[in-house]
Structure formats: structure tokens, C-alpha cells
Amino acid sequence: MNWNELKTNEKGLIPCIVQDDTDGTVLMMAWMNEESYHKTLETGLMTYYSRSRSSLWIKGETSGHFQRVRALFADCDRDTLLARVDQTGAACHTGNRSCFYTPIPLPEGRV
């Protein structure tokens, strides 16, 4: 899919949900810009855009916890990506397998 077919925010970024290709666990969410999108397709390694550093980062380049892309999807509105990956080690910078490990209690009767 051509980058121009995707809908980005006003900063030229698109959110990317990352899921383990083996068991479907949602691992993390990160932002991509056009350059990181093309780099991911070119190398097969998930590459993101760091808003805090204003630069690209290859997931795992410092930790060794690489994400090899197995499939990439755009949602129906083409404003969010889903990456299915082979995850090496932990996806979260805290050392957890997934960034989504903090439960939010729901009010009683809502479950």
C-alpha cells in the first residue's frame, strides 16, 4: 500500500498497533511516519518514529528485542496500522512482554 493512501494526523503520523503473530497478544502501540513505514517494508524490522526524540528508532536496536514484521494491515478508515510480528524478548521498555499490563478496574456491574 502506498503511504499516500493512508490517513495521518496533522503531524504526518499514524498509530501502529503491534500484535504477536503467534498468539495474538497485543504488545504495544507506536507511531510511524512515512520514513519509518518505508524502512519497515524495506528491512522487515519494525521501525517507528519517536515523538520525544524526533527521530526514527528500530525496535530492538538497543535492547536486542527486535520485532520482525510478518504482516501489516491498514484498518477500514486507513488511519491506523496493525503489525503482526515475531517478537524477540519483551516488547515493553519496562521488561514486560506487553505494554498492556496495567488493568483499569471497571465499576461494579459493568463486567
Residue frames as qw, qx, qy, qz and C-alpha x, y, z in Angstrom:
[[0.000, 0.890, 0.455, 0.000, 0.00, 0.00, 0.00],
 [0.381, 0.513, -0.023, 0.768, 1.29, 3.42, -0.91],
 [0.272, -0.256, -0.496, 0.784, 1.89, 5.80, 2.03],
 [0.170, -0.011, -0.126, -0.977, -0.32, 8.41, 0.35],
 [0.512, -0.315, -0.664, -0.445, -3.29, 6.03, 0.64],
 [0.480, -0.389, -0.668, 0.414, -3.05, 6.21, 4.45],
 [0.175, -0.856, -0.182, -0.451, -4.58, 8.94, 6.61],
 [0.549, -0.004, -0.469, 0.691, -2.14, 10.53, 9.01],
 [0.250, -0.813, -0.398, 0.345, -2.63, 13.09, 11.74],
 [0.189, 0.982, 0.015, 0.009, -1.64, 16.74, 11.34],
 [0.320, -0.765, 0.526, 0.190, 2.00, 15.82, 12.14],
 [0.582, 0.498, -0.582, -0.273, 2.15, 13.17, 9.39],
 [0.087, -0.281, 0.919, -0.262, 1.99, 10.27, 11.86],
 [0.761, -0.135, -0.401, -0.491, -0.15, 7.16, 12.01],
 [0.573, -0.455, 0.591, -0.339, -0.62, 4.90, 15.06],
 [0.621, 0.260, -0.721, -0.166, 0.55, 1.31, 14.72],
 [0.798, -0.378, 0.315, -0.349, -0.84, -1.41, 16.97],
 [0.320, 0.486, -0.813, -0.029, 1.65, -4.27, 17.33],
 [0.884, -0.170, 0.179, -0.397, 0.44, -7.83, 17.86],
 [0.358, -0.395, 0.840, 0.105, 2.32, -11.10, 18.38],
 [0.559, 0.281, -0.540, -0.563, 1.85, -13.17, 15.23],
 [0.274, 0.081, -0.955, 0.080, 1.96, -16.45, 17.16],
 [0.164, -0.385, -0.852, 0.315, -0.64, -15.96, 19.90],
 [0.042, -0.726, -0.490, -0.480, -2.35, -12.63, 19.11],
 [0.440, -0.632, -0.344, 0.538, -1.17, -10.79, 22.24],
 [0.207, 0.926, 0.085, 0.303, -1.33, -7.02, 21.77],
 [0.750, -0.087, -0.212, 0.620, 2.23, -5.95, 22.53],
 [0.274, -0.443, -0.093, 0.848, 2.39, -2.20, 22.11],
 [0.371, 0.858, 0.347, 0.081, 1.37, 0.89, 20.18],
 [0.437, -0.409, 0.192, 0.778, 3.83, 3.21, 18.48],
 [0.378, 0.819, 0.090, -0.422, 3.78, 5.94, 15.87],
 [0.655, 0.093, 0.502, 0.557, 5.04, 5.70, 12.31],
 [0.234, 0.748, -0.095, -0.613, 5.83, 8.39, 9.79],
 [0.778, 0.580, -0.124, -0.207, 6.44, 7.93, 6.08],
 [0.274, 0.667, -0.686, 0.092, 10.14, 7.23, 6.53],
 [0.384, -0.288, 0.819, -0.315, 9.63, 4.61, 9.26],
 [0.820, 0.307, 0.303, -0.376, 6.87, 2.96, 7.20],
 [0.698, 0.633, -0.322, -0.095, 9.16, 2.58, 4.18],
 [0.041, 0.590, -0.776, 0.220, 12.09, 1.46, 6.36],
 [0.649, -0.101, 0.654, -0.376, 9.89, -1.24, 7.92],
 [0.856, 0.443, 0.123, -0.237, 8.85, -2.51, 4.49],
 [0.486, 0.729, -0.481, 0.031, 12.44, -2.39, 3.23],
 [0.060, 0.521, -0.794, 0.307, 14.15, -4.13, 6.16],
 [0.682, -0.237, -0.670, -0.172, 11.42, -6.32, 7.66],
 [0.398, -0.221, -0.609, 0.649, 12.21, -4.86, 11.10],
 [0.132, -0.866, -0.478, -0.070, 9.61, -2.68, 12.79],
 [0.378, 0.063, -0.076, 0.921, 10.80, 0.90, 12.66],
 [0.136, -0.818, -0.551, 0.089, 8.91, 3.68, 14.40],
 [0.195, 0.641, -0.033, 0.742, 9.01, 7.43, 14.82],
 [0.455, -0.414, -0.550, 0.566, 9.90, 8.67, 18.30],
 [0.027, -0.886, -0.292, -0.359, 7.96, 11.82, 19.05],
 [0.540, -0.816, 0.003, 0.205, 10.12, 12.61, 22.09],
 [0.581, -0.388, 0.394, 0.597, 13.41, 12.32, 20.16],
 [0.476, 0.760, -0.043, -0.441, 12.02, 13.44, 16.78],
 [0.150, 0.543, -0.775, -0.288, 13.82, 10.56, 15.08],
 [0.843, 0.072, -0.442, -0.299, 13.39, 7.02, 13.80],
 [0.355, -0.477, 0.765, -0.247, 14.00, 4.04, 16.05],
 [0.644, 0.117, -0.717, -0.239, 14.27, 0.40, 15.13],
 [0.783, -0.475, 0.146, -0.374, 12.58, -1.62, 17.85],
 [0.971, -0.173, 0.066, 0.152, 15.32, -3.69, 19.47],
 [0.584, 0.668, -0.241, 0.393, 18.36, -1.77, 18.23],
 [0.053, -0.648, 0.548, -0.527, 19.47, -1.06, 21.81],
 [0.692, -0.317, 0.471, -0.446, 17.68, -3.85, 23.73],
 [0.000, -0.224, 0.950, 0.219, 18.02, -6.69, 21.24],
 [0.388, 0.362, 0.770, -0.355, 14.24, -7.16, 21.44],
 [0.093, 0.173, -0.533, -0.823, 13.58, -6.90, 17.71],
 [0.612, 0.412, 0.506, -0.447, 10.22, -7.16, 16.01],
 [0.125, -0.114, 0.767, 0.619, 10.26, -8.90, 12.63],
 [0.543, 0.273, 0.076, -0.790, 7.19, -7.95, 10.65],
 [0.328, 0.104, 0.931, 0.124, 5.06, -10.88, 9.44],
 [0.131, 0.625, 0.668, 0.382, 2.05, -8.92, 8.18],
 [0.059, -0.223, -0.167, 0.959, 0.95, -5.31, 8.02],
 [0.054, 0.620, 0.753, 0.213, -2.67, -4.16, 7.75],
 [0.086, -0.136, 0.051, -0.986, -4.48, -0.84, 7.47],
 [0.235, 0.385, 0.760, -0.468, -7.85, -0.52, 9.17],
 [0.339, 0.632, 0.674, 0.177, -11.04, 0.25, 7.24],
 [0.061, 0.976, 0.144, -0.150, -10.51, 4.03, 7.55],
 [0.746, 0.414, -0.092, 0.513, -6.80, 3.70, 6.73],
 [0.080, -0.848, 0.213, -0.478, -5.90, 5.79, 9.76],
 [0.606, -0.570, 0.526, -0.176, -4.42, 3.02, 11.95],
 [0.570, 0.422, -0.697, -0.108, -1.99, 0.22, 11.18],
 [0.871, -0.361, 0.281, -0.178, -1.80, -3.26, 12.67],
 [0.366, 0.598, -0.713, -0.010, 1.55, -5.02, 12.57],
 [0.964, -0.238, 0.059, -0.102, 1.75, -8.74, 13.28],
 [0.210, 0.774, -0.579, 0.147, 5.29, -9.51, 14.39],
 [0.868, -0.116, -0.404, 0.263, 7.67, -12.14, 15.64],
 [0.274, -0.894, 0.194, -0.297, 8.77, -10.58, 18.93],
 [0.693, 0.165, -0.538, 0.450, 12.19, -11.29, 20.38],
 [0.296, -0.084, -0.559, 0.770, 12.13, -10.81, 24.14],
 [0.002, 0.642, 0.573, -0.509, 9.97, -8.18, 25.81],
 [0.271, 0.665, 0.427, 0.550, 8.09, -5.58, 23.79],
 [0.266, -0.935, -0.182, -0.147, 7.76, -3.09, 26.65],
 [0.329, 0.663, -0.413, 0.531, 10.65, -0.91, 27.81],
 [0.562, -0.589, 0.358, -0.457, 9.74, -1.95, 31.38],
 [0.034, -0.334, 0.941, -0.037, 10.73, -5.54, 30.60],
 [0.633, 0.228, 0.594, -0.442, 7.15, -6.79, 30.39],
 [0.438, 0.187, 0.787, 0.393, 6.17, -8.87, 27.39],
 [0.109, 0.694, 0.544, 0.459, 3.39, -6.41, 26.52],
 [0.070, 0.234, -0.181, 0.953, 2.95, -2.72, 27.30],
 [0.571, -0.368, -0.211, -0.702, -0.66, -3.50, 28.22],
 [0.527, -0.086, -0.798, 0.281, -0.25, -4.98, 31.70],
 [0.025, 0.036, 0.490, -0.871, -1.98, -2.38, 33.89],
 [0.105, -0.530, -0.815, -0.208, -5.66, -3.26, 34.44],
 [0.187, -0.195, 0.105, -0.957, -8.17, -0.49, 34.99],
 [0.097, 0.296, 0.890, -0.334, -10.95, -1.62, 37.35],
 [0.212, -0.371, -0.522, -0.738, -14.43, -1.16, 35.94],
 [0.439, -0.236, 0.342, -0.796, -17.33, -0.01, 38.14],
 [0.303, 0.061, 0.925, -0.221, -19.25, -2.88, 39.69],
 [0.561, 0.530, 0.537, -0.341, -21.97, -4.26, 37.45],
 [0.376, 0.760, -0.278, -0.452, -20.11, -3.25, 34.29],
 [0.054, -0.422, 0.877, 0.226, -18.37, -6.54, 33.67]]
